[in-house]
Amino acid sequence: MTSLIKKNASGNTGDDDANLLVNGVVGVPGGVGEAAREARAAAFDRWLARLVPERPGVALVAVGGLGRRQCAPYGDLDLVLLHAGVPGIDELAASLWYPIWDAGLRLDHSVRTLAEALSVAQDDVKVALALLDARFLAGDRALADTLTRTATDHWRRTAVRQLPALREITGARWRTHGELAFLLEGDLKEAAGGLRDVGILRAIATAGVTDALRPAVRAAHRRLLDTRDALHRQVGRRVDRLVAQERAGVAALLGLRQPGEPDRTPRPPAGDDGDADALHVDHGDGDALLRRVAGDARTVSHALDDAWRAADRLRSGRRRGADGRPQRRPVARDVVEHDGELVLARTAIGARPDPSLSLRVAAAAATTRLPIARATCEWLAAYCPPLPAPWPPAARAALVTLLGAGPGLVPAWETCDRYGLIDGWLPEWTRLRSLPQHNPVHRFTLDRHLVQTAYEASRHTRDVDRPDLLLLGAFLHDIGKGLPGGGAAGRAGRHEPAGTSADHSTVGAPLAEAMATRIGLPAPEAALIGTLVRLHLLLPDVATRRDLADPVTIAGVAERVGDTATLDLLHALVRADAAATGPAAWSDWKGRLVAELVARVRTALDTGALPAPPAPDPALVAGPLPVVHLTGDRVSVAAADRRGLLATVAGCLALHRLEVLSADAATVDGRALVQCRVQPRYGLAPDPIALGADLRRAVNGDVSVTQRLRGRALAARGEGAAPRVVWHREAATDAVLLELRAADAAGLLYRVTCALDEAGAQVRAARISTLGADVVDAFYLVGGWPGDAERTRLEAAVLAAV
């Protein structure tokens, strides 16, 4: 339908009554919502019917969106010209397709006999599903009815055999497009939990395998269709990926609130049977829309998981006892396996159920990796009483078992969340559910990230003295996100340095301690949970942004951690948090730095000994100058002592597309030594011969190299949020710390070190920490604390360079 929407004077799409002019004859509404979709389908029906001559043995059949009467504003037309072997069918097809193309419409078409259509459906499960949506438009109705009836009957007879192939195709699509519930820019159609999966649910329901299209699924489907309608209207063309720049406009078209206003975004209804809402506060443009889409995608995904299991049971047959009934096997107290699912034992169902029953069922599901029967979830949601405060020991033990169950945790948790059980355990979950994390480093929404971190922490339970506290600390570590001062939804993914105004760890610590107390932990253990939450960023921040050879660094961390047991818990939590965040959050280099910091802090806590200053590399303090050593990820340079050597080396490394992770500068016997840890910026290591030659020429003052460095630096200036400088007074033994927070860009270190050198500051070390598109660069400036005027001058020089 491209190019056919009426435009107003500004070139934007008009109001909901804007029409598509099809061949100048029929108006097709371009609005949002079910009524608009029906109106579009009706308009296309009328227009297409006039293109098909009355001729026996020929019928025009719609499939896809038009077949379902769910036409998007800029969707395709999917048409089948069905015939009974009549002559001249190719000419008839051309007379039909060309007017559609001339009208500017996207068309997916085929010409088939009845036998051909049914034969293709037998061989291709995707075609079989498409024919389930087939709808007569014009021509020979009897022929079209035969196709739809026969295709549906064939699907019902063969669905159980064809579903494995469909499941394999679906899994490949999910691997390509990801999970819609957890993507910031997901494909509303192709991603897991999207519109394509609703079509699979419809096919499974048509086969009679299970009642896959329950009310909650139908409601989620309508909202996803509305979202796609609004996205088409907002962009003005066919697009299914909800990209960031369109979210606010789409939300406005859907009537969702503006930032700061109250919003009622649908959450998973208790019992999976209705359309219940949950009030929550949202902090960013389009986040209400993201949370709604995430909730709907989760509803669809969960329903499809149920449907796949029902199909598996039907295909494999049920395990039955001698009496012919499905076998029952006890798996935990009050929990029984029945026909491959977990149900309640008969003795557990009474007038006063145990408040810990739902948690114990969830723990059993996670440890056995068996699904909870839908009827059991509905009963627990309706009749299991709320947990008292503090929790009874059985509930607390069940939560720890659930969090430590490993691979079974995520599906069991997701099932309980779909039926509203989590809200009964943890009222805070309503605020956290589907909260977006806008830093691209994060791959999950906040609630899933917390559960995923607990799962990753289960891999490290043997490394700590208190595995239960590790699991709880991992589960609660980001509980402060989304709250004022804790990183709004728009910044929920950013790991700000401890002590900043957006420090979610500081905001979350008392919340986590209060939740741990309610769960039933004794006061000292609850306080330790608060400590883990407050300090969960300490080790990676210090390891990547501070000089680990400086005794002040180690002493400061040791003082904050307090003891080796807490240190071990923090180390395990850091690794679990990084693994749950995504591949960009961790690297071998970062892991080595954190492990080095932990080892030095452990020594300080055990013996009180602090690290001695490192001895210079003997190879750099002897022999003729300059000296250049390239070994693995290390670049070492020795040259005649002069100002600006660090900036020159940093610029030369940037010229060869190397990122500097850390840099140390020192002067020994009149020699200036610069040692850097580096990594390729784009994955390919530079030519070491060319790099070594340029380094030698640059440190000897070759003007041509310097000119190339400055030209590249000017071209590499980045854009983004305003950069910021933070000063730290007592963070080093013999220096003050200037910390720069800015957008990442090639050559940034070179520009800043040049600016500091020209301003008269001596940099003895630099630490570079990259957080997605941002960096936090720490510069150790030799000397005492500068006065206000000097700090202002240096800060201005750095910001001007950025």
C-alpha positions in Angstrom: 0.0 0.0 0.0 3.1 2.2 -0.2 2.6 5.6 -1.7 -1.1 5.4 -1.6 -1.9 7.0 1.8 -3.2 10.5 1.5 -0.7 13.0 2.9 -1.4 16.3 4.6 0.4 19.5 3.8 3.4 18.6 6.0 3.8 15.2 4.3 2.6 13.2 7.3 -0.1 10.6 7.4 -3.5 12.1 8.0 -6.0 11.2 10.8 -7.6 7.8 11.2 -9.9 8.5 8.2 -7.0 8.8 5.8 -7.6 6.5 2.9 -5.6 4.5 0.4 -6.7 5.3 -3.1 -6.8 2.0 -4.8 -6.8 2.6 -8.6 -8.7 5.8 -7.9 -11.8 3.7 -7.1 -12.0 2.4 -3.5 -10.9 4.1 -0.3 -9.1 1.8 2.2 -9.0 3.1 5.8 -5.6 3.6 7.3 -6.4 3.8 11.0 -5.4 1.7 14.0 -7.4 -1.0 15.7 -9.6 -3.9 15.0 -12.3 -1.9 13.4 -9.8 -0.3 11.0 -8.4 -3.7 10.1 -11.8 -5.0 9.3 -12.6 -1.9 7.3 -9.4 -2.3 5.3 -10.2 -6.0 4.6 -13.8 -5.1 3.5 -12.5 -2.4 1.1 -10.0 -4.7 -0.5 -12.6 -7.4 -0.8 -14.9 -5.1 -2.7 -12.1 -3.9 -5.0 -10.6 -7.3 -5.7 -14.0 -8.8 -6.4 -14.4 -6.4 -9.3 -11.1 -7.5 -10.8 -12.2 -11.2 -11.2 -14.6 -12.0 -14.0 -17.5 -14.4 -13.3 -16.0 -17.7 -14.7 -16.7 -21.3 -13.6 -13.7 -23.1 -12.2 -11.8 -20.0 -11.1 -11.7 -18.5 -7.7 -9.6 -15.8 -6.0 -8.7 -16.8 -2.4 -7.0 -14.6 0.2 -4.5 -15.9 2.7 -2.3 -14.1 5.2 -3.5 -10.9 6.8 -6.3 -10.4 4.2 -7.5 -13.9 4.7 -7.7 -13.3 8.5 -9.3 -9.9 7.9 -6.3 -8.4 9.8 -4.8 -6.1 7.2 -2.1 -3.7 8.5 -2.0 -0.2 7.0 1.0 -1.1 4.8 0.7 -4.9 4.7 1.1 -7.2 1.7 -1.7 -8.8 -0.2 -1.4 -12.6 -0.2 -3.6 -14.1 -3.0 -4.1 -17.5 -4.6 -5.8 -17.7 -8.0 -7.4 -21.2 -7.8 -8.6 -22.9 -10.9 -9.9 -26.2 -12.2 -7.6 -26.5 -15.2 -9.5 -23.9 -17.3 -7.7 -22.5 -20.4 -6.3 -19.0 -20.5 -5.5 -18.9 -16.8 -2.1 -17.2 -17.3 -3.8 -14.3 -19.1 -6.4 -14.1 -16.4 -3.7 -14.0 -13.7 -1.9 -11.2 -15.5 -5.1 -9.2 -15.8 -5.5 -9.5 -12.0 -1.9 -9.0 -10.8 -1.0 -6.0 -12.9 -3.7 -3.7 -11.6 -2.7 -4.5 -8.1 1.0 -3.7 -8.9 -0.1 -0.6 -10.7 -1.9 0.5 -7.6 1.4 0.4 -5.7 0.6 -2.6 -3.6 3.0 -5.3 -2.4 1.7 -8.7 -3.7 2.5 -12.3 -2.9 0.7 -14.4 -5.4 0.4 -17.9 -6.8 -1.7 -19.7 -9.4 -2.6 -23.3 -8.6 -5.2 -26.0 -9.2 -6.9 -27.5 -6.2 -4.7 -30.6 -6.4 -1.5 -28.5 -6.7 -2.4 -26.4 -3.7 -3.1 -29.4 -1.5 0.0 -31.2 -2.7 2.2 -28.2 -1.8 0.5 -28.1 1.6 1.4 -31.7 2.2 5.1 -31.1 1.5 5.4 -27.7 3.1 4.1 -27.1 6.6 4.3 -23.3 6.2 1.9 -23.6 3.2 -0.4 -25.9 5.2 -0.6 -23.2 7.9 -1.3 -20.5 5.3 -4.2 -22.4 3.8 -5.8 -22.5 7.2 -6.4 -18.7 6.8 -7.7 -19.1 3.2 -10.9 -17.1 2.6 -13.0 -16.8 -0.6 -13.0 -13.4 -2.3 -14.5 -13.8 -5.8 -15.3 -16.3 -8.5 -16.3 -20.0 -8.0 -17.2 -20.2 -4.3 -17.6 -24.0 -4.4 -14.1 -24.4 -5.6 -12.7 -22.1 -2.9 -14.8 -23.9 -0.2 -13.4 -27.2 -1.3 -9.9 -25.9 -0.8 -10.5 -24.5 2.6 -12.4 -27.5 3.8 -10.0 -30.1 2.5 -6.9 -28.2 3.7 -8.4 -27.9 7.2 -9.4 -31.6 7.3 -5.9 -32.6 6.1 -4.2 -30.5 8.7 -6.3 -32.0 11.5 -5.4 -35.5 10.4 -1.7 -34.8 10.0 -0.9 -32.0 12.4 0.6 -34.2 15.1 3.1 -35.6 12.5 3.8 -32.1 11.0 4.3 -30.2 14.3 7.9 -31.4 14.9 8.9 -29.9 11.5 7.1 -26.7 12.3 8.8 -26.6 15.7 12.2 -26.9 14.1 11.4 -24.0 11.6 10.1 -21.9 14.5 13.2 -22.5 16.6 15.4 -21.4 13.6 13.3 -18.2 13.3 13.7 -17.5 17.0 17.4 -17.9 16.9 17.5 -15.3 14.1 15.1 -12.8 15.5 15.4 -13.3 19.3 12.8 -13.0 22.0 10.4 -10.1 21.6 9.8 -9.8 25.3 13.5 -8.9 25.9 14.4 -6.8 22.9 14.6 -3.1 22.8 14.0 -3.1 19.1 12.2 -6.4 18.4 10.4 -7.6 15.3 6.7 -7.6 16.2 6.0 -10.4 13.6 9.0 -12.7 13.5 10.6 -12.6 17.0 9.6 -15.2 19.6 6.2 -14.2 21.1 5.3 -12.2 18.1 2.5 -12.3 15.6 3.9 -15.3 13.7 3.7 -17.4 16.8 0.0 -16.5 17.2 -0.5 -18.1 13.8 1.1 -21.3 15.1 -1.2 -21.2 18.1 -4.1 -20.8 15.8 -3.0 -23.9 13.8 -2.5 -26.0 16.9 -6.0 -25.0 18.2 -7.5 -25.8 14.8 -5.9 -29.3 15.0 -7.7 -29.8 18.3 -4.4 -30.5 20.2 -5.2 -28.0 22.9 -7.2 -24.8 23.5 -4.3 -22.6 22.6 -6.2 -19.4 21.9 -7.4 -18.6 25.4 -8.7 -15.1 26.2 -5.4 -13.7 27.4 -3.7 -14.8 24.2 -6.4 -13.3 22.1 -6.1 -10.0 24.0 -2.3 -10.0 23.6 -2.8 -10.7 19.9 -5.1 -7.7 19.4 -2.6 -5.4 21.2 0.3 -6.6 19.1 -1.8 -6.0 15.9 -2.7 -2.6 17.2 1.0 -1.9 17.8 2.0 -2.9 14.3 -0.8 -0.8 12.9 0.5 2.2 14.8 4.1 1.5 13.7 3.0 1.5 10.1 1.2 4.7 10.5 4.1 6.3 12.4 6.7 5.3 9.8 4.5 5.6 6.7 5.6 2.3 5.2 5.6 -1.4 6.0 7.9 -2.2 8.9 7.7 -4.7 11.7 10.7 -3.8 13.8 9.8 -1.4 16.6 12.9 0.8 16.6 13.7 3.2 19.4 13.1 6.5 17.5 9.5 5.5 16.7 8.5 4.3 20.1 7.1 7.6 21.4 5.1 8.2 18.3 3.7 4.7 18.3 2.8 5.0 22.0 0.9 8.3 21.2 -1.1 6.7 18.4 -2.1 3.9 20.8 -3.2 6.4 23.4 -0.6 5.4 25.9 0.5 7.9 28.5 3.2 10.5 28.2 6.2 10.2 30.4 5.4 11.2 34.0 1.7 10.5 33.7 0.1 7.4 35.3 -0.2 4.4 33.1 -2.0 1.1 33.4 -0.1 -1.4 31.4 -1.5 -5.0 31.1 0.3 -7.6 33.1 -0.1 -11.4 32.9 -3.6 -12.1 34.3 -4.0 -14.4 37.2 -5.1 -17.8 35.9 -4.2 -16.7 32.3 -7.9 -16.2 31.6 -8.5 -12.5 31.6 -7.2 -9.0 30.9 -6.2 -7.7 34.3 -4.0 -4.6 34.6 -1.4 -3.6 37.0 -0.6 0.1 37.9 3.1 0.9 37.6 5.3 4.0 37.2 7.3 4.4 34.0 10.2 6.8 33.5 11.0 7.1 29.8 9.5 7.8 26.4 7.9 4.7 25.0 8.7 2.5 28.0 4.9 2.0 28.6 4.7 0.6 25.1 7.8 -1.6 25.6 6.4 -3.0 28.8 3.1 -3.8 27.1 4.7 -5.4 24.2 6.9 -7.5 26.5 4.0 -8.7 28.5 2.0 -9.6 25.5 5.0 -11.4 23.9 5.5 -13.4 27.1 1.8 -14.4 27.1 2.1 -15.7 23.5 5.4 -17.5 24.2 4.1 -19.2 27.3 0.9 -20.3 25.5 3.1 -21.7 22.7 5.2 -23.6 25.2 2.1 -25.2 26.6 0.9 -26.1 23.2 4.2 -27.7 22.2 4.0 -29.8 25.4 0.4 -30.9 24.6 1.5 -31.9 21.1 4.5 -33.9 22.5 2.2 -35.8 24.9 -0.3 -36.5 22.2 2.4 -37.7 19.8 4.4 -39.9 22.2 1.4 -41.4 24.0 0.7 -41.3 27.7 2.4 -43.5 30.3 -0.3 -45.5 31.9 -0.5 -48.0 34.7 -2.1 -51.4 34.8 -5.5 -49.8 35.3 -5.1 -47.8 32.1 -4.8 -44.4 33.9 -1.9 -42.0 33.6 0.8 -42.8 36.2 1.4 -40.6 39.2 4.8 -40.2 40.8 5.6 -38.2 43.9 8.5 -35.8 43.3 8.3 -33.5 46.4 6.1 -32.9 49.4 2.6 -32.2 48.1 3.8 -32.4 44.5 3.2 -35.2 42.1 4.1 -35.9 38.5 1.1 -36.7 36.4 1.3 -37.4 32.7 4.6 -35.4 32.4 3.4 -32.4 34.4 3.4 -31.4 38.0 0.2 -31.4 39.9 -0.8 -31.1 43.5 -1.1 -34.2 45.7 -4.7 -34.8 46.8 -3.7 -34.2 50.5 -2.4 -30.7 49.6 -5.9 -29.4 48.5 -7.8 -28.3 51.5 -9.7 -25.4 53.1 -6.5 -23.8 54.4 -3.6 -24.5 52.0 0.0 -24.0 53.2 1.1 -20.4 52.2 4.5 -21.9 51.1 2.7 -24.4 48.7 3.1 -22.3 45.5 6.8 -21.7 46.2 7.4 -25.4 46.9 5.6 -26.4 43.6 7.8 -23.9 41.7 11.0 -25.3 43.3 9.9 -28.8 42.4 9.3 -27.7 38.8 12.7 -26.1 38.6 14.6 -29.0 40.1 12.8 -31.7 38.1 12.6 -29.5 34.9 9.0 -30.6 34.6 6.2 -28.1 33.7 3.5 -27.2 36.2 0.0 -28.2 34.9 -2.1 -25.2 33.9 -4.9 -26.2 36.2 -2.5 -26.4 39.1 -1.2 -22.9 38.4 -4.8 -21.6 38.2 -5.7 -23.3 41.5 -2.6 -21.9 43.3 -3.3 -18.4 41.9 -6.9 -18.5 43.2 -6.5 -20.3 46.5 -3.0 -20.2 47.9 -2.9 -17.6 50.7 -0.3 -14.9 50.9 2.9 -15.5 52.7 3.2 -14.1 56.2 6.1 -11.8 57.2 8.6 -13.1 58.0 8.3 -16.1 55.7 8.1 -19.6 57.2 11.3 -21.6 56.9 9.7 -23.9 54.3 9.0 -20.9 52.0 12.5 -19.5 52.4 14.1 -22.9 51.7 11.9 -23.3 48.6 12.9 -19.9 47.2 16.6 -20.8 47.6 16.0 -24.1 46.0 14.2 -22.4 43.1 16.9 -19.8 42.6 19.7 -22.4 42.7 18.0 -24.9 40.4 20.1 -24.0 37.4 18.5 -24.5 33.9 15.1 -25.2 35.4 14.8 -21.8 37.1 13.9 -19.6 34.1 11.0 -21.7 32.7 9.6 -22.4 36.2 9.8 -18.7 37.1 8.2 -17.6 33.8 5.3 -20.0 34.4 4.7 -18.7 37.9 4.9 -15.1 36.6 2.3 -15.8 33.9 -0.2 -16.8 36.5 0.5 -14.0 39.0 2.2 -16.2 41.6 5.3 -14.1 41.8 3.4 -11.0 42.8 2.0 -13.0 45.8 5.5 -13.8 46.9 7.2 -10.4 46.1 5.0 -7.3 45.7 8.0 -5.5 44.3 7.8 -7.6 41.2 5.0 -5.5 39.6 7.4 -2.6 39.4 10.2 -4.7 37.9 8.3 -6.7 35.4 9.3 -6.0 31.8 11.2 -2.8 32.8 13.5 -2.0 29.8 17.2 -1.5 30.2 18.3 0.9 27.6 22.0 0.3 27.6 22.7 -2.0 24.6 25.1 -4.0 26.8 22.0 -5.5 28.5 20.1 -8.2 26.6 17.2 -8.7 29.0 14.5 -6.7 30.7 15.2 -6.0 34.4 13.1 -8.7 35.8 14.5 -11.4 33.5 18.0 -10.1 34.2 17.6 -10.6 38.0 16.4 -14.2 37.4 19.1 -14.8 34.9 21.7 -13.6 37.3 20.5 -16.0 40.0 20.8 -18.8 37.4 24.3 -17.7 36.5 25.2 -17.5 40.2 24.2 -21.1 40.7 27.3 -22.0 38.7 29.5 -20.4 41.5 27.8 -21.8 44.6 30.7 -24.1 45.4 33.1 -21.1 45.4 31.6 -19.4 48.5 30.8 -20.2 52.1 27.1 -19.2 51.9 25.6 -20.2 48.5 22.1 -19.3 49.7 23.2 -15.7 50.3 24.9 -15.6 46.9 21.7 -16.7 45.2 19.6 -14.1 47.1 22.1 -11.4 46.5 22.3 -12.1 42.8 18.5 -12.1 42.6 18.2 -8.7 44.4 21.3 -7.0 43.1 19.6 -4.5 40.8 16.4 -4.1 42.8 17.0 -0.3 43.0 16.8 0.3 39.2 13.7 2.2 38.0 13.4 4.2 41.2 14.3 7.9 41.7 18.0 8.1 42.2 18.5 4.5 41.2 18.6 5.0 37.5 15.2 5.7 35.7 13.9 3.3 33.2 15.6 5.4 30.6 18.9 4.7 32.3 18.1 1.4 33.9 20.9 -0.4 32.0 23.7 1.9 33.0 26.1 0.9 35.6 27.0 4.2 37.2 30.0 4.5 39.4 29.3 4.1 43.1 28.4 7.3 44.8 26.8 9.0 41.7 23.3 10.5 41.7 22.0 7.6 39.6 23.5 4.9 41.8 21.0 2.1 41.8 23.2 0.0 44.1 22.9 2.6 46.9 19.2 3.0 46.4 18.7 -0.8 46.2 20.6 -1.8 49.3 18.0 -0.9 51.9 15.3 -2.4 49.7 17.1 -5.6 49.4 17.8 -5.8 53.1 14.1 -5.2 53.9 13.1 -7.9 51.4 15.7 -10.3 52.9 14.2 -9.6 56.4 10.7 -10.3 55.1 11.9 -13.5 53.5 13.0 -14.5 57.0 16.8 -14.1 57.1 18.3 -13.1 60.5 19.4 -9.5 60.8 23.1 -10.1 60.2 22.4 -12.1 57.0 19.9 -9.5 55.8 22.5 -6.8 56.4 25.0 -8.8 54.3 22.5 -9.0 51.5 22.3 -5.2 51.6 26.1 -5.0 51.5 26.2 -7.3 48.4 23.7 -5.1 46.6 25.5 -1.9 47.6 28.9 -3.1 46.6 28.0 -5.3 43.6 29.7 -2.8 41.2 32.7 -2.2 43.3 35.1 -4.9 42.0 34.6 -4.3 38.3 34.6 -0.5 38.7 37.8 -0.5 40.6 39.5 -3.2 38.5 38.9 -1.4 35.2 39.2 2.2 36.4 41.9 2.3 39.1 45.6 1.5 39.4 45.7 -1.9 41.1 49.4 -1.4 42.0 48.5 1.6 44.1 48.2 0.6 47.8 45.5 3.2 48.3 43.3 1.3 45.8 43.7 -2.0 47.5 43.2 -0.5 51.0 40.1 1.3 50.0 38.5 -1.9 48.6 39.5 -4.0 51.6 38.0 -1.4 54.0 34.7 -1.4 52.2 34.5 -5.2 51.8 35.5 -6.0 55.3 36.2 -9.8 55.2 37.2 -12.5 52.8 33.7 -14.2 52.9 32.1 -11.1 51.6 34.9 -10.7 49.0 34.2 -14.2 47.7 30.5 -13.5 47.5 31.1 -10.3 45.6 33.5 -12.0 43.2 31.0 -14.7 42.3 28.2 -12.0 42.0 30.3 -10.0 39.6 30.8 -12.9 37.3 27.1 -13.9 37.4 26.0 -10.4 36.8 28.2 -10.0 33.7 27.1 -13.4 32.3 23.5 -12.4 32.7 24.0 -9.0 31.2 25.4 -10.1 27.9 28.6 -10.9 26.0 29.7 -7.2 25.8 29.7 -6.9 29.6 32.7 -9.3 30.2 36.0 -10.1 28.6 39.1 -12.1 29.4 40.9 -8.9 30.1 38.2 -7.7 32.6 38.1 -11.1 34.2 41.9 -11.0 34.8 41.7 -7.6 36.3 38.9 -8.5 38.7 40.7 -11.7 39.7 43.9 -9.7 40.2 42.1 -7.2 42.4 40.4 -10.0 44.4 43.8 -11.7 45.0 45.4 -8.4 46.2 42.5 -7.5 48.5 42.4 -11.0 49.9 46.1 -10.7 50.8 45.4 -7.3 52.4 42.5 -8.7 54.4 44.5 -11.8 55.5 47.8 -10.3 56.3 47.4 -6.5 56.1 50.1 -6.4 53.4 49.6 -3.9 50.6 51.2 -4.2 47.1 54.6 -2.7 46.6 55.1 -0.5 43.5 55.9 -2.7 40.5 59.5 -2.8 39.3 60.1 -1.5 35.8 60.6 -4.0 32.9 64.4 -4.5 32.7 64.2 -4.6 28.9 63.0 -1.0 28.9 65.7 0.5 31.1 68.7 -0.8 29.2 69.8 -0.5 25.6 69.7 2.3 23.0 66.5 4.4 22.7 63.8 4.2 21.6 62.8 0.7 22.8 59.5 -0.7 21.5 58.2 -4.1 22.6 55.0 -5.7 21.2 53.9 -8.8 23.1 50.4 -10.1 22.9 48.1 -7.4 24.3 51.0 -5.3 25.7 52.7 -2.4 24.1 55.8 -1.1 25.9 57.8 1.9 24.9 60.9 3.6 26.3 62.2 6.9 25.0 64.1 10.0 26.0 62.2 11.7 28.8 60.0 14.4 27.4 56.5 15.7 27.9 53.6 14.4 25.8 55.1 10.9 25.3 52.0 9.1 26.6 49.8 11.2 24.3 52.1 10.4 21.3 51.9 6.6 22.1 48.2 6.7 22.6 47.6 8.5 19.3 49.9 6.1 17.4 47.9 3.1 18.8 44.6 4.8 17.8 46.1 5.3 14.3 46.5 1.6 14.1 43.0 1.0 15.4 44.0 -0.3 18.8 42.0 0.5 21.9 44.0 1.3 25.0 42.6 -0.5 28.1 45.2 0.8 30.5 48.3 2.9 30.3 51.1 3.5 32.8 53.9 6.1 32.5 57.0 6.4 34.6 60.5 8.0 34.5 63.5 5.8 35.4 67.1 7.2 35.1 66.1 9.8 32.6 64.0 7.4 30.5 60.3 7.8 30.0 58.5 4.5 30.1 55.0 3.9 28.7 53.3 0.5 29.1 49.8 -0.1 27.6 47.3 -2.9 27.5 45.5 -2.9 24.2 43.0 -4.7 22.1 42.0 -4.4 18.4 39.1 -2.0 18.0 37.5 -3.9 15.2 38.7 -7.4 15.9 41.8 -7.5 13.6 45.2 -7.0 15.0 47.4 -4.5 13.2 50.6 -5.3 11.3 53.2 -5.4 14.2 56.1 -4.2 11.8 54.1 -1.1 10.7 53.0 -0.4 14.3 56.5 -0.7 15.7 57.9 1.6 12.9 55.3 4.2 13.5 55.9 4.1 17.3 59.6 4.6 16.9 59.2 7.5 14.5 56.5 9.1 16.6 58.4 9.0 19.9 61.5 10.5 18.1 59.3 13.4 17.1 58.6 12.6 13.4 56.4 15.5 12.3 54.7 13.5 9.6 53.4 10.9 12.1 52.2 13.7 14.4 50.3 15.4 11.6 48.6 12.1 10.7 47.7 11.5 14.4 46.1 15.0 14.7 44.2 14.6 11.4 42.8 11.3 12.5 41.9 12.6 15.9 39.9 15.5 14.5 38.0 13.2 12.2 37.2 10.8 15.0 35.5 13.3 17.4 32.3 11.6 18.7 28.8 12.8 19.3 26.4 12.0 22.1 25.5 13.3 25.6 27.5 16.1 27.1 30.8 14.8 28.6 31.4 15.1 32.3 34.5 15.4 34.5 34.6 14.0 38.1 37.5 14.6 40.6 38.6 12.1 43.3 40.8 13.5 46.0 42.2 10.5 47.9 42.0 7.7 45.4 45.8 7.4 44.9 49.0 7.5 46.8 50.9 10.2 44.9 48.3 11.6 42.5 44.7 13.0 42.2 42.2 11.3 39.9 40.4 13.0 37.1 37.6 10.8 35.7 36.1 11.6 32.3 32.7 10.2 31.3 32.0 10.7 27.6 30.8 9.0 24.4 33.3 6.5 23.1 35.3 7.5 20.0 38.5 6.4 18.3 41.5 8.6 19.4 39.7 9.9 22.6 42.6 9.0 24.8 45.1 10.7 22.5 43.1 13.9 22.5 42.6 14.0 26.2 46.2 13.2 27.1 47.3 15.9 24.6 45.0 18.4 26.3 46.3 17.5 29.7 49.9 17.7 28.6 49.4 21.1 27.0 47.7 22.3 30.2 50.8 21.3 32.2 49.4 18.2 33.9 51.6 15.1 34.2 49.7 11.8 33.7 51.3 8.8 35.3 48.5 6.3 34.6 45.2 6.0 32.7 42.5 3.4 33.0 39.8 3.1 30.3 36.5 1.4 30.9 34.0 1.1 28.0 30.3 0.7 28.8 28.5 0.2 25.5 28.8 3.5 23.6 30.2 5.3 26.7 33.6 5.4 28.4 34.8 6.2 31.9 38.5 7.2 31.6 40.4 7.7 34.8 43.6 9.8 34.6 46.2 9.8 37.5 47.6 13.3 37.7 50.9 13.6 39.5 50.9 16.1 42.4 48.7 17.3 45.2 45.1 18.4 45.1 44.8 21.4 42.8 42.9 24.5 43.7 39.5 25.4 42.4 40.9 27.6 39.6 43.4 24.9 38.5 40.7 22.2 38.5 38.4 24.4 36.5 41.2 25.1 33.9 42.1 21.4 33.6 38.5 20.4 33.3 37.8 22.9 30.6 40.8 21.7 28.6 39.6 18.1 28.8 36.1 18.9 27.8 37.3 21.0 24.9 39.3 18.1 23.7 36.3 15.8 23.9 
